[in-house]
Amino acid sequence: MTKSAEQKGQEGVELTCKQAGKAGGLSTKFKYGIEHYRRAGRKGQAGFRNRYTQEDRRRFGAMGGRPRKQPYMGEKGESK
């Protein structure tokens, strides 16, 4: 249990995964500001841009997003 939950008298309160994620995101926003998320987005976009060609990115956009990565099948076509 977090210290803040104990201070607020919320002992034994169970959080769902969604509620915990929202609380964590809001506390991060409060602590670091919205610019923190903007920098993370720019950094992720730069990595995506470096990893894929412009042609690939256009194709992904037409498909509605990058397809999921397929598992490596090995040299003989057998999954590991």
C-alpha positions as CSV (number, residue, x, y, z in Angstrom):
1,M,0.0,0.0,0.0
2,T,1.3,3.5,-0.8
3,K,2.0,6.0,1.9
4,S,-0.5,8.4,0.5
5,A,-3.3,5.8,0.6
6,E,-2.5,5.2,4.3
7,Q,-2.5,8.9,5.0
8,K,-5.9,9.3,3.3
9,G,-7.4,6.5,5.3
10,Q,-7.9,4.3,2.3
11,E,-6.5,1.1,3.8
12,G,-7.5,-2.1,2.1
13,V,-8.8,-0.3,-1.0
14,E,-8.2,-2.4,-4.1
15,L,-7.4,-0.6,-7.3
16,T,-8.1,-2.0,-10.8
17,C,-5.2,-2.0,-13.3
18,K,-6.9,0.9,-15.1
19,Q,-7.3,3.0,-12.0
20,A,-3.7,2.4,-11.0
21,G,-2.5,3.3,-14.5
22,K,-4.5,6.5,-14.4
23,A,-3.2,7.5,-11.0
24,G,0.4,6.8,-12.0
25,G,0.0,8.8,-15.2
26,L,-1.6,11.7,-13.4
27,S,1.1,11.8,-10.8
28,T,3.8,11.6,-13.5
29,K,2.1,14.5,-15.2
30,F,2.0,16.5,-12.0
31,K,5.6,15.7,-11.2
32,Y,7.2,16.3,-14.6
33,G,4.7,18.2,-16.6
34,I,3.1,17.7,-20.0
35,E,6.3,18.5,-21.7
36,H,7.7,15.2,-20.4
37,Y,5.1,13.3,-22.4
38,R,5.7,15.4,-25.5
39,R,9.5,14.7,-25.3
40,A,8.8,11.0,-25.0
41,G,6.5,11.1,-28.0
42,R,9.0,12.9,-30.1
43,K,11.7,10.5,-29.1
44,G,9.5,7.5,-30.1
45,Q,8.6,9.1,-33.4
46,A,12.3,9.7,-34.2
47,G,13.1,6.1,-33.5
48,F,10.2,4.9,-35.7
49,R,11.4,7.3,-38.5
50,N,14.9,5.9,-38.3
51,R,13.8,2.3,-38.2
52,Y,11.4,2.4,-41.2
53,T,11.7,4.0,-44.7
54,Q,9.2,6.6,-45.9
55,E,7.6,4.0,-48.1
56,D,7.1,1.7,-45.2
57,R,5.5,4.5,-43.1
58,R,3.2,5.4,-45.9
59,R,2.1,1.7,-46.2
60,F,1.6,1.5,-42.5
61,G,-0.6,4.6,-42.6
62,A,-2.7,3.2,-45.4
63,M,-3.1,0.0,-43.3
64,G,-4.1,1.8,-40.2
65,G,-0.9,1.2,-38.3
66,R,2.2,-0.9,-38.2
67,P,1.4,-4.7,-38.2
68,R,2.4,-6.7,-35.2
69,K,5.8,-8.3,-35.3
70,Q,5.8,-11.9,-36.4
71,P,7.7,-14.5,-34.3
72,Y,11.0,-15.6,-35.7
73,M,10.6,-18.9,-37.5
74,G,14.3,-19.8,-37.7
75,E,16.3,-20.7,-40.7
76,K,14.4,-23.9,-41.4
77,G,10.9,-22.3,-40.9
78,E,10.4,-23.9,-37.5
79,S,9.4,-21.8,-34.5
80,K,11.7,-21.7,-31.6
